[in-house]
């Protein structure tokens, strides 16, 4: 099922997109680019969570929560 979306023109390395499409077995280049963007966003979100390590104080009792 194809979702409605706004199309955006960007300059990308065509060889890299084709390689991603082939390796990921994507049906088209757009699907490969969209998945790559999703992966990048997820990676950056995880990194931002890791940046909080040691900066947030947690208070609670795990035994009581169980």
C-alpha positions in Angstrom: 0.0 0.0 0.0 1.5 3.3 -1.0 0.9 6.2 1.3 0.3 9.7 0.1 3.3 11.8 0.6 5.0 15.0 -0.5 7.7 14.3 -3.0 11.1 16.0 -2.4 13.9 16.2 -4.9 17.4 15.7 -3.4 20.8 15.1 -4.8 22.0 11.7 -3.8 24.7 9.2 -4.8 22.7 7.1 -7.3 25.2 4.2 -7.0 24.7 4.2 -3.2 20.9 4.3 -3.5 21.0 1.4 -6.0 23.2 -0.6 -3.7 20.9 -0.1 -0.8 17.9 -1.0 -3.0 19.6 -4.2 -4.1 20.9 -5.2 -0.7 17.6 -4.4 1.1 15.6 -6.0 -1.7 13.4 -2.8 -1.9 11.0 -2.6 -4.8 12.1 0.9 -5.6 14.6 3.6 -4.8 12.1 5.7 -2.8 11.5 2.8 -0.4 15.3 2.3 0.1 15.7 6.0 0.9 12.7 6.1 3.2 14.0 3.1 5.2 17.5 4.7 5.4 15.9 7.9 6.8 13.9 5.9 9.3 17.1 4.0 10.4 18.9 7.3 10.8 16.2 8.9 12.9 16.0 5.8 15.1 19.8 5.8 15.6 19.9 9.5 16.5 17.0 9.0 19.0 18.9 6.1 20.6 22.0 8.2 20.8 20.2 11.1 22.4 18.9 8.7 25.1 22.5 7.4 25.7 23.7 11.0 26.1 21.5 11.2 29.2 23.4 8.3 30.9 24.6 9.5 34.3 22.7 12.8 34.0 19.2 11.6 35.1 18.6 10.5 38.7 16.1 7.7 39.1 14.4 7.2 42.4 12.3 4.1 43.1 12.2 0.6 44.4 12.2 -2.1 41.8 11.2 -4.8 44.3 8.1 -2.7 45.2 7.3 -2.1 41.5 7.4 -5.9 40.8 
